[in-house]
Amino acid sequence: MTEALIDSNLSDLQLLSKGKVRDIYSTSDPNLLLFVASDRISAYDVILRNGVPDKGKVLTKISLFWFDQLKHVIPTHFVTADVDAMPEEVRKYKAVLDGRAMLVRKAKVIPLEAIVRGYITGSGWAEYKKSGTVHGIPLPEGLVESQKLPEPLFTPSTKAEQGAHDENISPQKAAELIGPELCAKVEQAALRLYKEAADYALTKGLILADTKFEFGLVPGPGDGAAAAEELILVDEALTPDSSRYWPAAEYAPGGGQSSFDKQFLRDWLTRTGFRKGLENGPEGKEGEGWVMEDAVVEGTRKRYVEALEMLTGEGL
């Protein structure tokens, strides 16, 4: 197994932000950014100290697949993944960037995680058990864990700063935060993207239980201040980092499902004693961070690569 890339360290480029997974750099073109997918992995807002080899390449390949597959639904920020076609100052880092970098359009990111749920699981299931709602939306009585919902739901959350927790909110609260007209466009785009992706994934033996999209605004066609801004899809798309994928052949509502996503890592963290308040390390070792066992690294990598192969018909 190759070594995990934890930090991209492109020393001659300006690092604009370092997220849970991606490093974002400016380029000599003021309208373009360089997105680099590292092999870092996070769960429960904890960034693990060790990474998953090739994970960034899997995320990039899956995102590129979905950007192309869904380009008729909404434009995206993607420009090219060919390092040789990127600005000159980027090309010298080809050995690091190949397979894990995208040149993208700079956009004004909408401060909302556009989550769509087709099945009741995760935090949605936890809320439903308490109150019969998901993100404040009333649901029918008698649903069981992992059951397919009557219709996919737009269930947004706030987009928290690094180190803070995203907060589940109602669609009404989202409309207050970003404005009702923009929120309606985001909801419509997110639901259509989810439905088309879920239908396709099912033909490949995968259930797309839920996913998270991010959107941005770029100048639309036309001149001057009167030109309307255009909504585009940004960040990644429908990867195992941002989505729950279940094997359709094993689907059995009434409990948790085996999956091709971060659930394997979440389960290990929970078994190992993680709880809110211990983001910086196990009890008694606070400040040391969390380090995955080799078996968890290998198991996570295997699931991500398998999702890539099932969706696209291609491996790394």
Buried (B, 14 or more C-beta within 10 A) or exposed (E): EEEBBBEBEBEEBEBEEBBBBBBBBBBEBEEBBBBBBBBBBBBBBBBBEBBBBBBBBBBBBBBBBBBEBBEEBBBBBBBEBEBEEBEEBBEEBEEBBEBBBBBBBBBEBBEBBBBBBBBBBBBBBBBBEEEBEBBBBEBEEEBEBBBBBEEBBBBBBBBEEEEEEBEBBBBEBBBEBBEEEBBEBBBEBBBBBBBBBBEBBEEBBBBBBBBBBBBBBBBEEEEEEEEEEBBBBBBBBBBBBBBBBBBBEEBEBEEBBEBBBBBBBBBBBEEEEBEEEBBEBBEEEEEEBBEBEEEBBBBBBEBBBBBBBBBBEEEE
